């Protein structure tokens, strides 16, 4: 998920040429209070006139309790092309309040009620502790994200290379997402020049189970994709697992051994997820099944 400042027309124009899976136009923290109206206009025009080639589009709005936030909702819902990301979500009530505002605009604009999707970002101790309720608050929610910088500030600490201070918060957000059946998105890695640091952190959040990572610079896209894209070994192993379970089913069993390891339903689910990721990355899994090279 590539952050794109809503007040930067050039970045919004060029955002579609990068290979991010999702673009998030920011009307909140990256835009000064003096540029809120012009940024909203720029984002609206970008959603109206630019082709982003099927990428998921998200707009991070300002606090809906403010006039600026309400105007953000009005503009973005009327356009009907983007997910609305609610910042600094503290409770389920925050989600419900924003949802009511969205619904009012949908009805006024004769847009089907429920068609505007939402995403929530938790960025404080209260938000993390209420993550489960937040994630379950609305059927509009497609994902929940953690905002690390505000969260560690609320904890009265700073971010470390190991990410120890973020482990609890990340785990709560991830569990909330899995419980609600929505995506879990990790925070940004703010040092654009530290590629190894980004790679290390992305490996960590992938291992935890996150679905994706927020980034602030197109240079970071390749590294995140490299980490999340399954290797040839992982793909071949996943295919072997699925073949093994088919053999087990032919024998009337729900479990079988593969290379000395038991293969049962949880192993199969993980294998299917690996293949889904590979296909999403544009890899032709069929080529591996026939012994050829990936496309």
C-alpha positions as CSV (number, residue, x, y, z in Angstrom):
1,X,0.0,0.0,0.0
2,X,1.8,3.1,-1.3
3,X,1.1,6.4,0.5
4,X,0.6,9.3,-1.9
5,X,0.3,12.8,-0.4
6,X,-3.0,14.3,-1.5
7,X,-1.4,17.7,-2.0
8,X,1.2,16.4,-4.5
9,X,-0.3,16.5,-8.0
10,X,2.8,15.1,-9.6
11,X,2.9,12.0,-7.4
12,X,-0.8,11.3,-7.9
13,X,-0.3,11.6,-11.6
14,X,2.6,9.1,-11.6
15,X,1.4,6.8,-8.9
16,X,-0.2,4.4,-11.4
17,X,3.0,3.6,-13.1
18,X,4.5,1.9,-10.1
19,X,3.8,-1.7,-9.2
20,X,2.1,-1.1,-5.9
21,X,-1.0,-3.3,-5.3
22,X,-2.8,-0.5,-3.6
23,X,-2.6,3.3,-3.6
24,X,-3.6,5.4,-0.6
25,X,-4.1,9.1,-1.2
26,X,-3.6,10.9,2.1
27,X,-5.6,13.8,3.1
28,X,-4.6,13.7,6.8
29,X,-1.1,13.8,8.3
30,X,0.9,14.5,5.1
31,X,-1.2,17.6,4.3
32,X,-0.9,20.9,6.2
33,X,-4.1,22.5,7.6
34,X,-3.8,25.2,5.0
35,X,-3.9,22.8,2.1
36,X,-6.8,20.5,3.1
37,X,-9.3,21.9,0.7
38,X,-7.0,22.0,-2.3
39,X,-5.7,18.4,-1.5
40,X,-9.3,17.1,-1.4
41,X,-9.9,18.8,-4.8
42,X,-6.8,17.2,-6.3
43,X,-7.6,13.7,-5.0
44,X,-11.2,14.0,-6.3
45,X,-9.9,15.1,-9.7
46,X,-7.3,12.2,-9.7
47,X,-10.1,9.7,-9.0
48,X,-12.2,11.3,-11.7
49,X,-9.7,11.6,-14.6
50,X,-6.7,9.2,-14.0
51,X,-6.5,5.5,-14.9
52,X,-4.8,3.5,-12.1
53,X,-5.1,0.2,-14.0
54,X,-7.3,-1.7,-11.6
55,X,-5.2,-1.0,-8.4
56,X,-7.1,-0.8,-5.2
57,X,-7.6,2.8,-4.3
58,X,-7.9,4.1,-0.7
59,X,-8.3,7.6,0.7
60,X,-7.2,8.4,4.2
61,X,-9.6,11.1,5.4
62,X,-9.3,13.6,8.2
63,X,-11.0,13.0,11.6
64,X,-14.8,12.7,10.7
65,X,-15.7,14.6,13.8
66,X,-14.2,17.7,12.1
67,X,-15.7,19.7,9.3
68,X,-12.7,18.8,7.1
69,X,-13.3,15.1,7.7
70,X,-16.9,15.4,6.8
71,X,-16.1,17.2,3.6
72,X,-13.6,14.5,2.8
73,X,-16.3,11.9,3.2
74,X,-18.8,13.8,1.0
75,X,-16.3,14.2,-1.8
76,X,-14.9,10.6,-1.8
77,X,-18.2,8.8,-1.4
78,X,-19.7,10.9,-4.3
79,X,-16.8,9.8,-6.5
80,X,-17.5,6.1,-5.7
81,X,-14.1,4.7,-6.6
82,X,-12.1,4.5,-3.3
83,X,-12.1,2.8,0.0
84,X,-12.3,5.3,2.9
85,X,-9.6,4.8,5.5
86,X,-10.5,6.1,9.0
87,X,-7.5,7.4,10.8
88,X,-6.7,7.1,14.5
89,X,-9.6,4.7,15.2
90,X,-10.1,4.4,19.0
91,X,-13.3,2.3,19.2
92,X,-16.1,0.5,17.4
93,X,-18.2,3.7,17.8
94,X,-15.7,5.6,15.7
95,X,-16.3,3.2,12.8
96,X,-20.1,3.3,13.3
97,X,-20.1,7.1,13.4
98,X,-18.1,7.3,10.1
99,X,-20.4,4.6,8.6
100,X,-23.5,6.7,9.3
101,X,-21.9,9.7,7.6
102,X,-21.0,7.6,4.6
103,X,-24.5,6.1,4.4
104,X,-26.1,9.6,4.5
105,X,-23.9,10.7,1.5
106,X,-24.8,7.5,-0.4
107,X,-28.5,8.1,0.1
108,X,-28.2,11.7,-0.9
109,X,-26.1,10.9,-4.0
110,X,-28.4,7.9,-5.0
111,X,-25.4,5.5,-4.6
112,X,-26.3,2.0,-3.4
113,X,-26.1,1.9,0.4
114,X,-23.1,-0.2,1.4
115,X,-21.1,0.2,-1.7
116,X,-18.5,2.4,-0.1
117,X,-15.9,0.2,1.6
118,X,-13.9,1.2,4.7
119,X,-10.6,0.5,6.4
120,X,-9.7,1.4,9.9
121,X,-6.3,2.3,11.3
122,X,-5.4,1.9,15.0
123,X,-2.7,4.2,16.2
124,X,-2.9,4.3,20.0
125,X,-3.1,2.0,23.1
126,X,-6.9,2.4,23.2
127,X,-7.2,1.5,19.5
128,X,-5.0,-1.6,19.9
129,X,-6.9,-2.8,23.0
130,X,-10.2,-2.3,21.1
131,X,-9.0,-3.8,17.9
132,X,-11.3,-6.8,18.0
133,X,-14.4,-4.6,18.4
134,X,-13.2,-2.2,15.7
135,X,-12.6,-5.0,13.2
136,X,-16.1,-6.4,13.8
137,X,-17.9,-3.0,13.8
138,X,-19.0,-2.9,10.2
139,X,-19.4,-5.1,7.2
140,X,-18.0,-2.3,5.1
141,X,-14.5,-2.9,6.6
142,X,-12.1,-4.6,4.3
143,X,-9.0,-4.3,6.5
144,X,-7.5,-3.0,9.7
145,X,-4.0,-1.4,9.9
146,X,-1.6,-0.4,12.6
147,X,0.0,3.0,12.6
148,X,3.3,2.4,14.3
149,X,4.6,6.0,14.8
150,X,1.6,7.3,16.7
151,X,1.3,4.0,18.6
152,X,4.8,3.9,19.9
153,X,4.5,7.6,20.8
154,X,1.4,6.8,22.8
155,X,3.4,4.1,24.6
156,X,6.1,6.7,25.4
157,X,8.8,4.9,23.5
158,X,10.4,4.8,20.1
159,X,10.7,2.3,17.3
160,X,13.6,-0.2,17.5
161,X,15.1,-2.2,14.7
162,X,13.8,-5.4,16.4
163,X,10.3,-4.1,16.7
164,X,9.9,-5.4,20.2
165,X,7.7,-2.5,21.2
166,X,5.3,-3.2,18.3
167,X,4.9,-7.0,18.8
168,X,1.8,-6.8,21.1
169,X,0.1,-4.1,18.9
170,X,0.8,-6.0,15.7
171,X,-0.5,-9.2,17.2
172,X,-3.7,-7.6,18.5
173,X,-4.4,-6.1,15.0
174,X,-3.6,-9.4,13.3
175,X,-5.8,-11.4,15.6
176,X,-8.6,-8.9,15.2
177,X,-8.4,-9.1,11.4
178,X,-8.4,-12.9,11.3
179,X,-11.3,-13.0,13.7
180,X,-13.3,-10.6,11.5
181,X,-12.2,-12.2,8.2
182,X,-10.6,-9.0,6.9
183,X,-7.0,-8.0,5.9
184,X,-4.3,-7.0,8.3
185,X,-1.9,-4.2,7.0
186,X,1.3,-3.3,8.7
187,X,2.7,0.2,9.2
188,X,5.3,2.0,7.2
189,X,9.1,1.6,7.5
190,X,10.2,5.3,7.5
191,X,13.9,5.0,6.6
192,X,13.8,4.8,2.8
193,X,17.5,4.3,2.5
194,X,17.7,1.3,4.9
195,X,16.7,-1.4,2.4
196,X,18.0,-4.3,4.7
197,X,16.0,-2.9,7.6
198,X,12.8,-2.8,5.4
199,X,13.5,-6.4,4.2
200,X,14.0,-7.6,7.8
201,X,10.8,-5.9,9.0
202,X,8.8,-7.2,6.1
203,X,10.0,-10.7,6.7
204,X,8.9,-10.3,10.3
205,X,5.4,-9.1,9.6
206,X,4.9,-11.8,6.9
207,X,5.9,-14.4,9.4
208,X,3.4,-13.0,11.9
209,X,0.7,-13.4,9.2
210,X,0.1,-9.9,7.9
211,X,-1.4,-9.5,4.4
212,X,0.6,-6.5,3.3
213,X,2.7,-3.5,4.3
214,X,2.3,0.2,3.9
215,X,5.2,2.0,2.2
216,X,6.1,5.7,1.7
217,X,8.3,5.5,-1.4
218,X,8.1,3.5,-4.7
219,X,11.7,2.3,-4.1
220,X,10.2,0.1,-1.3
221,X,7.7,-1.7,-3.5
222,X,10.2,-4.2,-5.0
223,X,11.5,-5.3,-1.6
224,X,8.0,-5.9,-0.2
225,X,7.0,-7.9,-3.2
226,X,10.2,-10.0,-3.1
227,X,9.5,-10.9,0.5
228,X,5.8,-11.7,0.0
229,X,6.2,-13.6,-3.3
230,X,6.7,-17.3,-2.8
231,X,10.0,-18.8,-3.9
232,X,10.2,-21.6,-6.4
233,X,10.9,-24.0,-3.6
234,X,7.8,-22.9,-1.7
235,X,5.6,-23.2,-4.8
236,X,6.8,-26.7,-5.6
237,X,6.3,-27.8,-2.0
238,X,2.8,-26.4,-2.0
239,X,2.0,-28.3,-5.2
240,X,3.4,-31.5,-3.7
241,X,1.3,-31.0,-0.6
242,X,-1.9,-30.7,-2.7
243,X,-0.9,-33.8,-4.7
244,X,-0.3,-35.7,-1.6
245,X,-3.6,-34.8,-0.1
246,X,-5.3,-35.9,-3.3
247,X,-3.6,-39.2,-2.9
248,X,-4.8,-39.5,0.7
249,X,-8.4,-38.8,-0.4
250,X,-8.1,-41.5,-3.1
251,X,-7.1,-43.9,-0.3
252,X,-10.0,-42.7,1.9
253,X,-7.8,-40.9,4.4
254,X,-7.7,-37.2,5.5
255,X,-4.0,-37.3,6.3
256,X,-0.8,-38.6,4.6
257,X,3.0,-38.3,5.0
258,X,5.1,-36.3,2.6
259,X,8.9,-36.4,3.0
260,X,8.5,-37.7,6.6
261,X,6.0,-35.0,7.6
262,X,2.3,-35.3,8.2
263,X,0.1,-33.6,5.7
264,X,-3.4,-32.7,7.0
265,X,-6.0,-30.0,6.5
266,X,-4.0,-27.0,8.1
267,X,-1.0,-27.9,5.9
268,X,-3.2,-27.9,2.9
269,X,-4.7,-24.5,3.7
270,X,-1.2,-23.0,4.0
271,X,-0.2,-24.6,0.7
272,X,-3.3,-23.1,-1.0
273,X,-2.4,-19.7,0.4
274,X,1.1,-20.0,-1.1
275,X,-0.3,-20.7,-4.5
276,X,-2.8,-17.8,-4.2
277,X,0.1,-15.4,-3.4
278,X,2.1,-16.8,-6.4
279,X,-0.8,-16.3,-8.8
280,X,-1.3,-12.8,-7.4
281,X,2.3,-12.0,-8.2
282,X,1.8,-13.1,-11.8
283,X,3.5,-16.5,-11.5
284,X,2.1,-19.2,-13.7
285,X,1.8,-22.1,-11.2
286,X,0.8,-24.4,-14.1
287,X,4.3,-24.1,-15.4
288,X,5.7,-25.6,-12.2
289,X,3.2,-28.4,-12.4
290,X,4.5,-29.4,-15.8
291,X,8.2,-28.9,-14.8
292,X,8.8,-25.8,-16.7
293,X,10.1,-22.4,-15.7
294,X,7.8,-19.7,-14.3
295,X,6.4,-17.1,-16.6
